[in-house]
Amino acid sequence: MFELSTLFFLIGYLFIFLGIVGAVVPVLPGPLFIWLGVFIWAWADGFAHIGWPTLLALAILTVISWGADLILSLVSSRRSGAGWRSIGVSILGGLFGALLLSSIPIIGAFIGAIVGSLTALWLMECRRAQESSALAERAGTSMEPVGNDIFAPNNRAAAMQAVKGYIGGFLLAMVVEFIISVMMLSIFAWQAFL
């Protein structure tokens, strides 16, 4: 007869596996899935091997990972010149892209999120650069006429600078999330099996 605790152990392992995938694929919240998996596993085990102090430590690592992801992406985007509105639209573009391509298993949502986010950021920064140039032209401080071309070379260059900063922060956040996920898995293995 199949025991209910065995089912919960399997569900816990499934969430831990999804967390490992999420440490590499940024669409899935890796550390959060690892924490949920460890919690389900510990609950199925009656908290015999993994108790609340370990779960609390893993929860703190999960929050640190989430905060580092958010801060690194925002700071690098802002340092490269991206506006707050562009960053917000980029997040919405990523969600829209992920939903749009979610019918393609696993990789579709990942590609959709990246393409949607970067495209939205680039378009918003082109628009923002064009608006800044138009304001400078009206104020009489612009050296050359701007016109209404949102995709003028200097607008595209400014937008590309913001996108590069965003990508840099995104990659750095992925590295931090991966390191924290490995730490969480190590703590789980140490507490559960050693």
C-alpha positions as CSV (number, residue, x, y, z in Angstrom):
1,M,0.0,0.0,0.0
2,F,1.2,3.5,-0.9
3,E,1.8,5.7,2.1
4,L,0.7,9.3,2.1
5,S,4.1,10.4,3.5
6,T,5.8,8.9,0.5
7,L,3.7,11.0,-1.7
8,F,4.7,14.1,0.2
9,F,8.3,13.2,0.1
10,L,8.0,12.9,-3.7
11,I,6.2,16.3,-3.9
12,G,9.0,17.8,-1.8
13,Y,11.6,16.4,-4.1
14,L,9.7,17.7,-7.1
15,F,9.7,21.3,-5.7
16,I,13.4,21.0,-4.9
17,F,14.0,19.9,-8.4
18,L,12.0,22.8,-9.8
19,G,14.0,25.0,-7.5
20,I,17.3,23.7,-9.0
21,V,15.9,24.4,-12.5
22,G,14.8,27.8,-11.3
23,A,18.3,28.6,-10.2
24,V,19.3,28.4,-13.8
25,V,16.1,29.4,-15.6
26,P,15.1,32.9,-14.3
27,V,11.4,32.5,-14.9
28,L,11.0,30.1,-11.9
29,P,11.7,31.3,-8.4
30,G,14.4,28.8,-7.6
31,P,15.1,29.5,-3.9
32,L,11.4,29.8,-3.1
33,F,10.7,26.4,-4.7
34,I,13.6,24.9,-2.9
35,W,12.2,26.2,0.4
36,L,8.8,24.9,-0.3
37,G,10.2,21.5,-1.2
38,V,12.3,21.3,1.9
39,F,9.2,22.4,4.0
40,I,7.0,19.7,2.4
41,W,9.8,17.1,2.9
42,A,10.3,18.1,6.5
43,W,6.6,18.0,7.2
44,A,6.4,14.5,5.7
45,D,9.3,13.5,7.9
46,G,7.5,14.8,11.0
47,F,10.3,17.5,11.3
48,A,12.5,14.7,12.6
49,H,15.6,15.7,10.5
50,I,14.8,19.2,9.5
51,G,13.3,21.5,12.1
52,W,12.1,25.1,12.3
53,P,15.6,26.7,12.8
54,T,16.7,25.2,9.5
55,L,13.5,26.2,7.7
56,L,13.9,29.7,9.1
57,A,17.6,29.9,7.9
58,L,16.4,28.7,4.4
59,A,13.6,31.3,4.5
60,I,16.1,34.0,5.2
61,L,18.3,32.8,2.3
62,T,15.2,32.9,0.1
63,V,14.4,36.5,1.0
64,I,18.1,37.5,0.5
65,S,18.0,35.9,-2.9
66,W,14.8,37.7,-3.9
67,G,16.1,41.0,-2.5
68,A,19.5,40.7,-4.3
69,D,17.7,39.9,-7.6
70,L,15.5,43.0,-7.3
71,I,18.2,45.3,-6.1
72,L,20.9,44.2,-8.6
73,S,18.5,44.5,-11.5
74,L,17.2,47.9,-10.5
75,V,20.6,49.4,-9.5
76,S,22.3,48.3,-12.7
77,S,19.5,49.6,-14.8
78,R,19.5,52.9,-13.0
79,R,23.2,53.2,-13.2
80,S,23.1,52.7,-17.0
81,G,20.5,55.5,-17.3
82,A,17.2,53.6,-17.4
83,G,14.2,55.5,-16.0
84,W,11.9,54.1,-13.4
85,R,9.0,54.1,-15.9
86,S,11.1,52.1,-18.3
87,I,12.0,49.6,-15.7
88,G,8.3,49.2,-14.7
89,V,7.3,48.7,-18.3
90,S,10.2,46.2,-18.8
91,I,8.8,44.1,-15.9
92,L,5.3,44.2,-17.5
93,G,6.9,43.3,-20.9
94,G,8.6,40.3,-19.3
95,L,5.4,39.1,-17.8
96,F,3.5,39.6,-21.1
97,G,6.3,37.8,-23.1
98,A,6.3,34.9,-20.6
99,L,2.5,34.5,-20.9
100,L,2.6,34.9,-24.7
101,L,5.1,32.0,-25.2
102,S,4.1,29.9,-22.2
103,S,2.5,27.3,-24.6
104,I,6.0,26.2,-25.5
105,P,7.1,24.0,-22.6
106,I,9.7,25.3,-20.1
107,I,11.8,27.3,-22.5
108,G,9.0,29.3,-24.1
109,A,8.2,31.3,-20.9
110,F,11.9,31.9,-20.3
111,I,12.5,33.2,-23.9
112,G,9.3,35.2,-23.8
113,A,10.2,36.8,-20.5
114,I,13.6,37.9,-21.7
115,V,12.5,39.1,-25.1
116,G,9.5,40.9,-23.7
117,S,11.4,42.6,-21.0
118,L,14.3,43.7,-23.1
119,T,12.1,44.9,-26.0
120,A,9.9,46.9,-23.6
121,L,13.0,48.5,-22.0
122,W,14.6,49.3,-25.3
123,L,11.4,50.9,-26.7
124,M,10.8,52.9,-23.6
125,E,14.3,54.1,-23.4
126,C,14.2,55.1,-27.1
127,R,11.1,57.1,-26.4
128,R,12.6,58.7,-23.3
129,A,15.7,59.7,-25.2
130,Q,13.6,61.2,-27.9
131,E,11.6,63.2,-25.3
132,S,14.8,64.4,-23.7
133,S,16.2,65.5,-27.0
134,A,13.0,67.3,-27.9
135,L,13.0,69.1,-24.5
136,A,16.7,70.2,-25.1
137,E,15.8,71.4,-28.6
138,R,12.9,73.5,-27.3
139,A,15.1,74.9,-24.6
140,G,17.7,75.8,-27.2
141,T,20.5,73.7,-25.7
142,S,20.4,71.0,-28.4
143,M,23.2,71.0,-31.0
144,E,21.2,69.3,-33.8
145,P,17.5,69.1,-34.7
146,V,15.7,66.1,-33.3
147,G,12.6,65.6,-35.4
148,N,10.0,63.0,-34.5
149,D,12.1,59.9,-35.2
150,I,12.0,57.8,-32.0
151,F,14.5,55.4,-33.6
152,A,17.1,58.0,-34.4
153,P,20.7,56.7,-33.9
154,N,21.4,58.6,-30.7
155,N,18.0,57.4,-29.2
156,R,18.9,53.8,-30.1
157,A,22.4,54.2,-28.5
158,A,20.9,55.6,-25.3
159,A,18.4,52.7,-25.2
160,M,21.1,50.1,-25.9
161,Q,23.1,51.5,-23.0
162,A,20.2,51.0,-20.6
163,V,19.6,47.4,-22.0
164,K,23.2,46.5,-21.4
165,G,23.0,47.7,-17.8
166,Y,19.9,45.7,-17.3
167,I,21.4,42.5,-18.8
168,G,24.5,43.0,-16.6
169,G,22.4,43.3,-13.4
170,F,20.2,40.4,-14.5
171,L,23.3,38.1,-15.0
172,L,24.8,39.1,-11.7
173,A,21.4,38.4,-10.0
174,M,21.3,35.0,-11.6
175,V,24.8,34.2,-10.3
176,V,23.8,35.3,-6.8
177,E,20.5,33.2,-7.0
178,F,22.5,30.2,-8.2
179,I,25.0,30.4,-5.3
180,I,22.2,30.8,-2.7
181,S,20.3,27.8,-4.3
182,V,23.4,25.7,-3.9
183,M,23.8,26.8,-0.3
184,M,20.2,25.9,0.4
185,L,20.6,22.5,-1.3
186,S,23.7,21.8,0.8
187,I,22.0,22.7,4.0
188,F,19.0,20.5,3.1
189,A,21.3,17.5,2.3
190,W,23.4,18.0,5.4
191,Q,20.3,18.2,7.7
192,A,18.3,15.4,6.0
193,F,20.9,12.8,5.2
194,L,24.0,13.3,7.3
